[in-house]
Amino acid sequence: MSGAGTPDFFYREAQRLGYVARSAFKLLQIQKQHKLITPGSYVLDLGCAPGAWLQVACQSLGPLKNGGAVVGIDHKKVKVPPLYCDSRVQTVCADVMKLPKNQVRALSPRQKGFSVVLSDMCPLVSGITTRDAALSAELGMQALGLAVGRAATAHLDEDIRTDRLLNDAVCTADDNGILQPGGHLVIKLLESEDNKEFSRICKPLFRKASWLRPKATRSSSREIYLICLGLRS
């Protein structure tokens, strides 16, 4: 629905095409521009409710014979949507903020990690801009730490390193993350000054890191996505 409470174009299109949420079009645009998911990819979807990104991720894998897998994690129980999804998709009900990394890695085929990590996690918005941005940064750092492990701390400024909000998320990480070398990472954040730090951390770790505000984002939303391509080994 739009900010005014009436169905907008993307809401209507989602219903027409069978996507469970308009957010599907955000990943469709990211996928169209960056080709993150290819046949045979192992995809981890953090904050997967209600399942629209699961649909797009599986759709992007191509026919079942191409292989690949999609694992969604959310603190809510998420039923795999029947349209666009197949046996390659599974969901896990868990709090990713508390889930040990070895348990997440164990969800990947042969426990070798994932080739794509998508984080569409977002805090419950309170309307207090600074609080919401801080909670969003915490979720973003958790996704980053999960993906790249302790490498995330190497490019933190000392003042950020001692900031408990960000420190807790990355310092519990082991040396290796669950993202495979050459893999891709997408993190949703709320626009804030902290985003500059995210960009500075990720650029040395990946071949390319850029920002995108998808067309399907509501005009009233401060959501923005950090697209990180090609994790350096």
Phi, psi and omega in degrees: 000154179279172180299334181278353178093005178253149181301132178257182185302311184291326175297314180294321179294321178299316178295318182295321185267353176090016173277144185283349178202155180295340180299343177305324184289338175293312179289326177300319178291317178300315180295319180296321184278329190239350177052051182293316187258123180236165177308130181092357180294148172252113190248133174248125182247106181269129185074053192279349179296141002270001175123003182296321180288332173298318180298312182293321181297313181292320177302322182287342177288340183084196182302156182305325182296342180287344181080200184093176181201153177229125178240124177252137177236133177205152178287345172267152174283123184244124175277133180296121179299137182289330182274131180077344180259153176221199186294350179281353184254131174221156178235151179232130177268107182197158174271108184297337178291340183243358186276120179301144185297326180294331176289324177292315179299326181294342178280347181276153178303129181058017178054035182262002181096183186246151177269343177219130174240122179247127176240107176254021182293141178211139179288163171293116186287126181265342185095350175271106192305311184294321180293314180298319179295321180294318178293322177296318178297322179297315178296319179297318179291327176296316178296317180295315179297322178295320184286314189247356178071212186292347176302335181296333183278343187295334185247018177276137171296155182299322181292326176286324180301326183267358177284116186300327182302315182268329185298316182299326186288325187257333186281349174273355182284146173278181187299323184251136175274185182263001177269127182289151174306136184085355183283172186239150183226134175236127181233127173272134178225165169262139184302128178194174178295333180297338182297330177298323179292321177301315180297319181293325178290316189280329185301319178287340184274337185238158177297324180209141175222127182214163181257148178214133171249101184300152181298332182281357178290133179297146182298333181276352185272147176259015181293142174210150185245134173264118183256115182246121186246134171071076177299127179287142182273000000 
